[in-house]
């Protein structure tokens, strides 16, 4: 069982930056693929970024490539999402997810956090 708790969301102006964190419980964090998804008001949840168990592989949605960076610190059981050059269309609730299988663009992750809200004002 893995429990995930996101933090770091908030209100930021367009062009600004935020760093989201996701703290995971459990001793096997380093064996999990970690990912970030987001859900904007009135829209379906969508993939944002994913990272393999050792950080050696990363994957991004086209809409965030070059602006967002996913990373992890297995010693701290934490995954991060650094978001730069934020746009109003990045406004959403951001969710952290974990799975033992590397499936970066799929939605069927085993474990999910409760989400953290990001609002980007124009």
Secondary structure, 3 states (H helix, E strand, C coil): CCCEEEECCEEEECCCCEEEEEEECCCCHHHCEEEEEEECCCCCCEEEEEECCCCCCEEECCCCCCCEEEEEECCCCEEEEEECCCCHHHCEEEEEEEECCCCCCCCCCCEECCCEEEEEEC
